């Protein structure tokens, strides 16, 4: 199941992107979600936190990939420790 994130320029209330809320809703209990264009991982983290889905995040831009990887590594450290 592939889901695309819509374009948005500003985070909404609480520092979250409205598009991320939509992705969580669209995931609808699916076991897997493919996030193409994961950027720095804001929606990826929200999907991981608010669903039971296995999330595959793809980000082709090297700078964004660096931050996505760093975000997920920090999250793994919090979850492990």
N, C-alpha and C positions, 0 to 999 in steps of 0.2 A: 504494500500500500504506500503510494507516494503522496506526500502532502507538500504543497508549496507555501512559503511564507509570503504574504502580500507586502508590498512596499509601504513603508511608513517612515516618517522623519523624526518622530519624537516619542519618547516613552510616556505612557499615560500615568495615571495616579499610582502611587506606590512604587515607582521606578520600574514598572513592567510595561512591555509592549502589548498593545491591544491585539496585534497579530498572534502573539504567543498564546493568549487566552483562546483565540479562535482555533489554533492548532490543537490545543488540549481538548477542546470541545469536539473537533472533527476526528480526533483519534478514536473516540467512541468505543473504548474498551478493546481496541485491536491489540494483538499481541506484538506487532512490530510497526514502527513508524520510520519512514525514510525522509530525512530532512535534507533537502538539496539546497545549498547556499546557506549553511549554518552560521555564517559570519563568526562572531566571537563566542557564541554558545548560549545566549540569553534564553532563546526558546528551547534549546536542547536541555538546559538545566530545568526549566519549568516542566517540560515533558517528563523528564526523569523523576521529578519531585511529585508530580500530580497524577501520574498514570502508572500502570504496571507494565507498560510497553517496553520492549527492547527498542532502543532508538539508535538508528544508524545515521550519523551526521556527516555530511560531505561538504567540504569547503575548499575550493580550488585556489583562492588567493593566499599566497604564502604569509603575508602579514596577519590576515585574519585567522589562518590556520594555526599560527603561533599562539594567538590569544585563545582560540578554541581549545587547543591542546592544554594550555596552561589552566584554563578554567576547569576542564574535566579532571586534570591531575589534582587540582586543589580540592575539587568535590570528592574525588576518590580518597584523598587524605582525611577529609572530614568524616566520610562514611566508615573508613577503616579504624579511625582512632578515636 
